[in-house]
Amino acid sequence: MAEANYTEDDIKSLDWKEHIRFRPGMYIGKSGDGSAPDDGIYILLKEVIDNSIDEHVMGHGKMIDISIKDNVVTVRDYGRGIPLGKVNDCVSIINTGAKYDTQAFKKSVGLNGVGTKAVNALSVNFKIQSVREDKMKISVFSQGELLDDDKIIKSSKRKGTRVEFIPDEAIFGKFHFINDYVEKMLWNYAYLNPGLTLNFNDKKFISENGLKDLLQEGLSGEILYPIIHLKGEDIEVAMTHGSSYGEEYSSFVNGQHTTQGGTHQGAFREAIVKTIREYYKKDYEAVDIRSSIVAAVSVKVIEPIFESQTKTKLGSQDIEPGGQSMRAFIGDFLKKELDNYLHKNPEASEALQLKITRSEKERKEMSGIRKLARDRAKKASLHNKKLRDCKVHYNTDHELKLESTLFITEGDSASGSITKTRDVKSQAVFSLKGKPLNCYGLTKKIVYENEEFNLLQSALNIEDGLEGLRYNNIVLATDADVDGMHIRLLLITFFLQFFPDLVKNGHLYILQTPLFRVRNKRETHYCYNDKEKVIAMKKVGANPEITRFKGLGEISPNEFKHFIGKDIRLDPVIIGKESTIQKMLEFYMGKNTPQRQEFIIDNLVVEKEINEKAAAAV
């Protein structure tokens, strides 16, 4: 093999915008098309809003207006406004900003001076407007290049900053914003900033009780005792125990939602166990104390260290450089405040202890079943009967890789096509055998006794919670027929019943595969709905060959590579804020057959009318 030359000509220097566009993952994580809550378009939005939040925290501005229309994003705050002579610098010169001075922005999220620069570089249109002292400055950029640099003029507008941007399709493809993801982000901002009003597309987001509201709004079932809400300097905690399985946490640092947890969440989990053991003077198992816990913790840290630019996992060991450790800070707070609360509220104390003893009893009763189930799972994995695993699950620092994916398929034909086509580095396949059990209303014992559920739980490594999750994306890849839809619904029920936090944290998706193939001898089009089919038929011309795909097994491996590669279409499974998990499962999977039948018939009629109108419009 010839040795490649390595000369001075191979050394290149990129300016700031070229580097961001060349390596966007360093600045915003993955790009994505908006199907996942951690896709880059939401990071761009967050980076802009973060600056407005920092203004509010500093006592300037009680309202932020956000709109997204036709993929044009606008964020307007009523803070102090960027100093007019530095507007361009703040959005186009790396490491420029006010947040390096810890006195001005003591506990801010955006410390790296990169956020709005990344938004600028990754937008096809970026407009910044600052108003202060009755004067206004407007500048317009495209892909980081300055297009219009207006002079400073007099203005009667309210002071503050307005940012308008359109993400670049060259980076994000045919992207789309999902309002549910945006609204969840805005609710988190509201919960963390009581008194702040956020307006988004004619909806208002405001909270009076902080993290207590967050827990109250997100509860998926009955709780065992009223939410405990504790506040101190630089820390806020809300917690209760529910009726679901596992542990569910929401954690925040300086207003940043740390979806992957970090040192503060770990310290909180440890402190809960230690405090409760000391209060009851009993050495309970940690798993029995934390089982079914629903909690939120928010801390403020000076110069926080995150494990990536997207700030989803805190790495700081101390509350401030050289200061008290995170473990000691959170531990001391809970030891005092939670202990006091339990002493003053004996009913909550009794309910919590009863829950712990029940969990302990159930765990001991199931110990034999769990051991047998683990042995079966290990034996099955040795023979590779169900799981065709991928090679890489984690980064070098054991952080879950964003692209790691598990496809859950029905039958050997579908799994065979995906297995032959997949990227063996990051995509795994789990093959179901027949229809799963309807597990609504059943206890977790069924997970270990049912072979399909037991092996699926083992493949995902979620028996003891999401910390060991082996895949970032769990994708339901079922046929586009009645049986496939039913299997999909049964699997969603399984996850919502036993692992709701997996769904709430945005890990569950549905694979969209084409319903039709329209072709002639010259060209082939794959269509996902009737409208696309009509368009393809017009492109192909007379006498097209039209195939209706009903099962994934009908799609050849050569064709499948188009549908699970870079152009993969995934629909996220989202739990709406308006309905709880328990109510959803009761309606869709309970014994109310007549009402459900009526609901299905009504929606089938509506869907048929929509498809007919779409086709007619073409």
C-alpha positions, 0 to 999 in steps of 0.5 A, a space after each residue: 500500500 502506497 504511503 500518503 504524502 503529508 506536507 504543509 499543504 495538508 495543514 488548513 486553518 478554518 475561520 470560526 464559521 467554517 469550523 462550526 459548519 464543518 464540525 457542527 457536532 462539536 457545538 450542537 451535538 447531532 444535527 437531525 431533522 427535528 424528530 428527536 428532542 436533542 436534535 440540533 434545531 432545538 439546541 439552536 433555539 435553546 442557545 438563544 433563549 438561554 441568553 434571554 433567561 440570563 437577562 431575566 435572572 439578572 433582574 432584567 425583563 419578565 417576559 420572552 416572546 417566542 414564535 416558530 412559523 414556517 421554520 422561521 424562529 424568533 426570540 424577543 426578550 425585554 432585557 437590557 439589550 446587547 451594547 450596540 457597539 458590540 452586537 456583531 462581535 457577540 454573534 460572530 466572534 468566538 469567545 466574545 461575551 459578558 459571561 466571562 465576568 463571574 460578577 456580571 453573570 455569576 451562575 449562568 449556563 452560557 459560559 463558553 461564548 459560543 452559543 449564538 455564534 453557532 446559531 449564526 453559522 448554522 442558519 441560512 438567515 440570522 437577524 439580530 436586533 438590539 434596543 437600548 437607551 432609545 437607540 437600535 442596531 440591526 445586523 443580518 447574517 447568512 451562514 455566519 457571513 455579514 450581509 447587512 450592517 445597519 447604522 445605529 438609529 433612534 428608536 421608540 421600541 422597548 429595550 431588549 434583544 430580538 433574534 430571528 433565524 432560519 436553520 440551514 437545510 444544508 446542515 439539518 436536511 428537511 427539518 421540522 419543529 415539533 411543538 411538543 418538544 418546544 413546549 416541554 423546553 419552555 415549561 422547564 424554563 417556566 418552572 425554573 423561573 417563577 414569575 417569568 412569562 414565556 409566550 409561544 405561538 399564542 400559548 402562555 407558559 408561567 409557573 408560580 410554584 417552580 419544581 412543585 408544578 413540574 412534578 404535579 403536571 408530569 405525574 402519570 398516576 397516583 402518588 403516595 404522599 403530597 409532593 415535598 417541596 424544599 428550597 434553599 440558596 442555590 438549590 431546589 428539590 421536589 419529590 414524591 413516590 408514585 405507583 409506577 416502577 423505576 426511578 424518574 428524575 428531572 435535573 437542572 443546572 443554572 436553568 439547563 435541563 441536564 437530560 443525562 444527569 451528572 454529578 448533581 443527580 448522582 449526589 441527590 440519589 445518594 443523599 436521599 438514601 442516606 437521609 432516609 436511612 438515618 431518619 428511620 434508623 434502618 439500613 434499607 436497601 437503596 433500591 427499595 428507597 428509590 423505587 417509584 421515586 419521582 423527583 426534580 432537583 435544580 442547583 446553581 453552580 459557579 462556572 459549571 463544567 459540562 461533558 459537552 457543548 450541549 450541556 446535557 450532563 454535569 461533570 462538576 465535582 464542586 459547587 464552585 471551583 475549589 469550594 464545597 463538593 457537590 455531594 456534601 452540598 446536596 447531602 447537607 441540604 437534604 439531611 437538614 430540610 428533608 429530615 425536618 419535613 418528615 418530622 413535621 409531617 408524620 403522615 408523609 413519613 408513614 406513607 414513605 416507610 410503608 412504601 419502602 417496606 412493600 418494595 422490600 417485600 416484593 423484591 424478596 418475593 421476586 428474587 428467585 424469579 429474577 435470577 431465573 429470568 437473568 439466567 434465561 436472558 444470558 443463555 438466549 444472548 449466548 445463542 443470539 436467538 433474539 438480539 443481533 447486537 451492534 458493536 458500539 453503544 457508548 463513547 470512550 467516557 461511557 456516555 451513550 452514543 446518540 446514534 446507537 439504535 435498537 430496531 424491534 421487529 416482528 418475525 424473521 422476515 422483517 428482522 432479516 431485511 433490516 439485519 442485512 442492511 443495518 449499520 452493524 456499528 451502531 444499529 442492532 435488531 431485536 426480533 419478536 416472536 408473535 404478538 406480545 402480551 397486553 400487560 396493562 394492569 399487570 405487575 412487573 412480575 410479568 416482565 420476568 415470567 414472559 420470555 419476550 419481555 424478559 429478553 427485551 428488558 435484558 437487551 436494553 439493560 433497563 431492569 434497574 433504570 435508565 442508567 444502564 440503557 444500551 441504545 439511545 434510540 429504541 425504534 418500533 419497526 412493525 408492519 404497516 397493517 392491522 397486526 403491525 399496528 396492534 403489535 406497536 400498541 402492545 409494545 408502547 403499552 409495555 414501555 409506558 407500564 413498566 419503563 415510562 421514563 424511557 418514553 418521557 426522556 425521548 428514547 422511543 420512536 416508530 419507524 416510518 417505511 414507505 407504503 407504496 413504490 411507484 416506478 417505471 423502467 427509468 425511475 423509482 419513487 417510494 411514497 409514505 402516503 397517498 399524496 406522495 403516491 399521486 405526485 410520484 404517479 404524475 412524475 412517472 407518467 403513463 402505466 406506472 407499476 404500483 406496489 403496496 407494501 404491507 409487511 417489512 419483509 416485502 421490502 428487499 434488503 437493497 431497498 431497505 438501506 434507503 429507509 434506515 440510513 441517513 434519510 431514516 424517518 422516525 416518529 417520536 412517541 410523545 406523551 402529551 401534557 394534557 393526559 396522564 399515562 394511566 388515563 391513556 393506558 386505561 382508555 386504549 388498553 382497558 376493558 372499555 371496548 365500546 368507547 374505544 371502537 367508536 373512537 377508532 371508527 370516527 378517526 378512520 373516517 377523518 383519516 380517510 377524508 384527509 387522505 382524499 383531500 390531500 390527493 385531490 389537492 395534488 
